[in-house]
C-alpha cells in the first residue's frame, strides 16, 4: 500500500470524529497502546477544533503506582477532559484457589483500599453491573446519552483471536475494526494493524507521555510481549507479581495485605501458575495429571463442574489429534490460574493450527500447509 499505519490511523480517527460529531471517548489503561490512541486523538481533535479530548480510566484498585502517577499527570493536560472511575466492581483474583477469596471487591465501601480515592474521581456505581468488561457500555451511554463511540487500543498482533475479531466482520458501515454495543453506541480499534515497534516509534518520535513502568520492565529484561501495566492479579497478568516487590515496594506491601495468594506466588517464583516442563512421575500422561488437578486443586464445586464439562467437550472435539499434550498443558494452566472463565483456553483454541485441525476434522477441509496437529 502507498501509506503506512500512522497515516492510516490518523485517517481513521478523523473519519470517526467527523462521523460521530466529536462524540468520542478514549479508553485508557495506562498502557502504551492507550497512550498512542490518546496522542492520535489529540492530534485529530486539535485539527478539527474538537478539543478537549474525552478520556476515561476504569481504575481496578490493584494498580501500579506508576500507572496512578501517569493518570495524575494526565489530569493536568488542558487538552483532555478526564473521567476517572473508582467505583465498586469485582475483579477475579487468579492468585487464590480459596473460593472465598477468588475476587477483589474493588473500592468496596466496607473494606480497606490499597490506596485512597482520588478527590476528582467518579465513585458511585450507577451502571447496573459490577463486572469489569460489562461496565464499558453503560459508562459510554452515560457520557453520550444520544449515541457515541469508545476508542480502545486493541491490536491484532497480540493474539490470533484478536486478529479474527478485528478483520472478519463489519461493525459500522465498511469498518471491521470494532464492535457494536447497542446502536448508536460503538467501540473502535483504529490501531488494530500496528505492531509493538510502531507503537514505540510513535511514542518516541512524538514525545508522547507514557507509563514509566515500561522503563523498569525493559531494564529488568522483561520480553516486550509480557510487559503489562494494568492490574496485577488477573489471570493474564500474575507474572507481573514476580517483579512488583522490587519495582513498587509500597504497592507490594498493600497487595499482600489486600489479596490472598499474592505472597505465595512470589515465593514460588511463578511455578504455581504454569504447568511443569516434565510430566510428574506419579502420572502416566498429561491427561491424568489434568484430571487429578481438576479434582484436588479446584476447591469451588461450581468451578470444578465448569472445568470438567469443558474438558469433556474438548476431549471429544480433539480426540485423535497429534501433540494433544499441548491441549492438556493449556488446560493445566487454566486450572493453576483458576481460570474458570477459560481465557487461556480461548487463546489456545484460536491458534491457527488448532482452528485448521477443527476444520479438517469436522468439515473435511484440507489444510493449505503442514499442520503438526493433523500430520504429526
C-alpha positions in Angstrom: 0.0 0.0 0.0 1.1 3.6 -0.5 0.5 4.7 3.1 1.8 3.5 6.5 0.0 2.5 9.7 0.3 6.0 11.2 -1.2 7.7 8.2 -4.0 5.0 8.2 -4.7 5.6 11.9 -4.9 9.3 11.5 -7.4 8.9 8.6 -9.5 6.5 10.7 -9.5 8.8 13.7 -10.6 11.8 11.6 -13.3 9.7 9.9 -14.7 8.6 13.3 -14.5 12.1 14.9 -16.4 13.5 11.9 -18.9 10.6 11.6 -19.8 10.8 15.3 -19.6 14.6 15.5 -16.9 14.5 18.2 -18.9 12.2 20.5 -15.8 10.1 21.1 -14.2 8.9 24.4 -10.7 7.4 24.5 -10.3 4.4 26.7 -7.1 4.5 28.7 -5.4 1.8 30.9 -2.1 3.5 31.4 -0.5 1.2 28.8 1.5 2.0 25.7 -1.4 1.4 23.3 -3.8 3.7 25.1 -1.0 6.4 25.2 -0.9 6.1 21.4 -4.6 6.4 20.8 -4.8 9.4 23.1 -2.0 11.1 21.2 -3.6 10.4 17.9 -7.0 11.6 19.2 -5.4 14.9 20.4 -3.8 15.5 17.0 -7.1 14.9 15.1 -9.3 16.8 17.6 -6.9 19.7 17.5 -7.1 19.8 13.7 -10.9 19.6 13.7 -11.4 22.1 16.5 -12.9 19.4 18.7 -10.7 19.7 21.8 -10.7 18.7 24.6 -10.4 15.0 24.1 -12.6 12.9 26.4 -10.6 10.1 28.0 -11.6 7.6 30.7 -9.9 5.1 33.1 -11.7 2.4 34.9 -9.4 2.0 38.0 -9.2 -1.5 39.3 -7.6 -0.5 42.6 -4.7 -3.1 42.5 -2.8 -0.9 40.0 0.9 0.0 39.9 1.8 3.3 41.5 3.5 4.2 38.2 0.1 3.9 36.5 -1.6 6.1 39.1 1.2 8.7 38.6 0.6 8.6 34.8 -3.0 9.4 35.3 -2.3 12.1 37.9 -0.2 13.8 35.2 -2.9 13.2 32.6 -5.4 15.1 34.8 -3.3 18.2 34.3 -3.4 18.1 30.5 -5.6 21.1 29.3 -6.4 19.2 26.1 -8.0 16.3 27.9 -11.3 16.0 29.8 -10.6 13.1 32.1 -13.1 10.7 33.6 -11.5 8.7 36.4 -13.8 5.9 37.6 -13.2 4.5 41.1 -16.4 2.6 41.5 -17.3 -0.6 43.3 -16.6 -3.5 41.0 -15.3 -7.1 41.3 -12.1 -8.4 39.6 -11.1 -12.1 39.5 -8.1 -12.9 41.8 -6.1 -15.6 39.9 -3.6 -15.9 42.8 -6.0 -17.7 45.1 -7.8 -21.1 44.9 -9.8 -20.3 48.0 -13.4 -20.0 46.9 -13.9 -17.2 49.5 -11.0 -15.1 48.1 -11.5 -15.5 44.3 -12.4 -11.9 43.9 -11.1 -8.4 44.8 -14.0 -6.2 45.7 -12.5 -3.0 44.3 -13.4 0.2 46.1 -16.0 -1.6 48.3 -17.2 0.8 50.9 -16.7 -1.6 53.9 -13.1 -2.6 53.0 -9.7 -1.0 53.4 -8.4 0.0 50.0 -4.9 -0.3 48.6 -4.8 3.5 48.3 -7.2 6.4 48.8 -9.6 7.5 46.2 -8.7 10.5 44.0 -10.7 13.6 45.1 -11.9 14.2 41.5 -12.9 10.6 40.7 -16.4 9.3 39.9 -17.1 7.0 42.8 -20.7 5.9 42.5 -21.6 2.8 40.5 -24.9 3.5 38.9 -24.3 1.3 35.9 -26.2 -1.9 36.8 -23.2 -4.3 37.0 -20.0 -4.8 39.0 -18.1 -6.8 36.4 -15.3 -5.0 34.6 -15.9 -5.6 30.9 -19.7 -5.1 31.0 -19.2 -1.7 32.6 -17.9 0.0 29.5 -21.2 0.0 27.6 -23.3 1.8 30.3 -20.4 4.2 31.0 -20.3 5.1 27.3 -24.0 5.6 27.3 -23.8 7.8 30.4 -21.2 10.1 28.7 -23.2 10.2 25.4 -26.9 9.5 26.1 -27.8 10.0 22.4 -25.1 7.8 20.9 -21.3 7.9 20.5 -18.3 5.7 20.4 -15.5 4.5 22.5 -11.9 4.1 21.1 -9.5 1.5 22.6 -6.0 0.4 21.8 -6.6 -3.3 20.9 -4.2 -4.6 18.3 -4.4 -7.8 16.2 -0.7 -8.7 16.7 -1.4 -9.7 20.3 -3.3 -12.9 19.6 -4.9 -14.9 16.7 -8.2 -14.5 18.4 -8.0 -10.7 18.1 -6.9 -10.9 14.5 -10.1 -12.8 13.6 -12.3 -10.5 15.6 -10.8 -7.3 14.1 -10.9 -8.4 10.5 -13.7 -10.8 9.8 -17.0 -8.9 10.1 -18.4 -5.5 9.6 -19.1 -3.3 12.6 -20.1 0.1 11.3 -20.6 0.7 7.5 -17.3 -0.5 6.0 -15.4 -0.8 9.3 -14.3 -4.2 10.7 -12.0 -3.0 13.5 -14.6 -2.6 16.2 -17.9 -3.9 17.6 -21.4 -2.6 18.2 -22.9 -2.3 21.6 -26.5 -1.2 21.0 -27.0 1.2 18.1 -26.0 4.1 18.1 -23.1 3.2 20.5 -19.9 1.6 19.1 -16.3 0.6 20.0 -13.5 1.1 17.5 -9.8 -0.1 17.5 -8.1 2.2 14.9 -4.6 1.0 15.6 -5.5 -2.7 15.2 -2.9 -3.2 12.5 0.0 -1.6 14.4 2.9 -3.7 15.7 4.6 -3.1 19.0 7.5 -1.4 17.2 5.1 1.0 15.5 3.7 1.9 19.0 7.1 2.7 20.5 8.3 4.6 17.4 5.2 6.8 17.5 5.6 7.4 21.3 9.3 8.3 21.0 9.1 10.3 17.7 6.3 12.5 19.1 7.4 12.7 22.7 4.1 11.1 23.9 3.8 10.8 27.7 3.9 7.2 28.7 3.9 5.0 31.8 7.5 5.0 33.3 7.0 1.4 34.5 7.9 0.4 31.0 11.4 1.7 31.5 11.9 -0.5 34.6 10.4 -3.6 32.8 12.8 -3.0 29.9 15.8 -2.6 32.3 14.7 -5.8 34.1 14.8 -7.7 30.8 11.0 -8.5 30.6 10.1 -9.5 27.0 8.0 -6.9 25.2 5.0 -9.2 24.8 5.0 -9.8 28.6 5.0 -6.1 29.6 1.8 -5.3 31.4 0.9 -2.2 33.4 -2.7 -3.0 34.3 -4.0 -4.7 37.5 -1.7 -7.3 38.9 -3.8 -10.3 39.8 -5.8 -11.1 36.6 -5.1 -14.5 35.0 -3.2 -12.8 32.2 -1.0 -10.6 34.4 0.0 -12.5 37.5 3.6 -12.9 36.2 4.0 -9.2 37.0 3.8 -10.1 40.7 7.3 -11.6 40.4 8.8 -8.2 39.9 6.4 -6.0 42.0 8.3 -6.2 45.2 11.4 -4.8 43.7 9.8 -2.3 41.4 7.0 -0.9 43.6 7.6 -1.9 47.2 4.8 0.4 48.6 2.3 -1.3 46.4 3.6 -4.7 47.2 3.0 -4.3 50.9 -0.6 -3.2 50.3 -1.2 -6.1 47.8 -0.1 -8.8 50.3 -2.5 -7.4 52.8 -5.4 -6.9 50.4 -5.2 -10.1 48.2 -5.0 -13.7 49.3 -2.3 -15.7 47.5 -0.1 -12.8 46.3 2.9 -13.6 48.6 2.7 -17.3 47.8 3.0 -16.6 44.1 6.1 -14.5 44.7 7.8 -17.2 46.9 7.1 -19.9 44.3 8.6 -17.6 41.7 5.6 -18.2 39.4 5.9 -22.0 39.3 2.4 -22.4 40.8 1.0 -20.6 37.7 2.2 -22.8 34.9 2.5 -26.5 34.1 5.8 -28.3 34.8 8.1 -28.8 31.8 8.3 -32.5 32.6 5.3 -34.7 33.5 5.4 -35.6 37.2 6.5 -39.2 37.7 3.3 -40.1 39.6 1.2 -39.8 36.5 1.1 -41.9 33.3 0.2 -39.0 31.0 -0.8 -35.3 30.9 -4.5 -36.1 30.8 -4.3 -38.0 34.1 -2.4 -35.1 35.6 -5.0 -32.6 34.4 -7.9 -34.7 35.8 -6.0 -35.0 39.2 -5.5 -31.3 39.5 -9.2 -30.6 38.5 -10.4 -32.9 41.2 -8.0 -31.9 44.0 -6.9 -28.3 43.3 -10.2 -26.6 42.3 -11.9 -26.0 45.7 -15.1 -24.3 44.4 -17.5 -27.0 43.4 -19.3 -24.8 40.8 -15.9 -24.0 39.1 -15.0 -27.7 39.3 -18.2 -28.6 37.3 -17.3 -25.9 34.7 -13.8 -27.3 34.3 -15.0 -30.9 34.0 -17.7 -30.1 31.5 -15.2 -28.1 29.3 -12.6 -30.8 29.4 -15.2 -33.4 28.4 -16.3 -31.3 25.3 -12.6 -30.7 24.4 -11.7 -34.4 24.7 -14.4 -35.2 22.2 -13.6 -32.4 19.9 -9.8 -33.0 19.7 -9.8 -36.8 20.0 -7.1 -38.2 17.7 -5.1 -35.0 17.5 -1.3 -35.3 17.3 0.5 -33.5 20.1 -2.7 -33.4 22.2 -0.5 -32.8 25.2 -0.5 -29.2 24.1 -4.2 -29.1 24.9 -3.7 -30.7 28.3 -1.0 -28.2 29.2 -3.2 -25.3 28.3 -6.0 -26.9 30.5 -3.5 -27.3 33.3 -2.5 -23.7 33.0 -6.2 -22.7 33.3 -6.5 -24.9 36.5 -3.4 -23.4 38.1 -4.7 -19.9 37.4 -8.2 -20.9 38.5 -9.3 -19.5 35.1 -12.8 -20.9 35.1 -13.8 -18.2 32.6 -11.5 -20.0 30.1 -9.4 -17.1 28.9 -6.3 -19.3 28.5 -8.4 -22.0 26.7 -9.9 -19.5 24.3 -6.4 -18.2 23.4 -5.3 -21.8 22.7 -8.3 -22.7 20.6 -7.8 -19.6 18.4 -4.2 -20.6 17.4 -4.5 -21.0 13.6 -3.2 -24.6 13.6 -5.8 -25.6 16.2 -8.6 -23.9 14.1 -7.3 -25.7 11.0 -7.5 -29.0 12.8 -11.1 -28.5 13.7 -12.0 -27.6 10.1 -10.2 -30.7 8.9 -11.8 -33.0 11.4 -15.4 -31.6 11.4 -15.7 -30.0 8.0 -13.3 -32.1 5.9 -11.3 -29.1 4.8 -7.8 -29.9 3.6 -5.2 -27.7 5.3 -3.2 -25.4 3.0 0.1 -26.2 4.7 1.7 -28.7 7.1 -0.1 -28.9 10.4 1.5 -30.7 13.3 -1.8 -31.5 14.9 -3.1 -33.2 11.7 0.1 -34.7 10.2 2.2 -35.2 13.3 
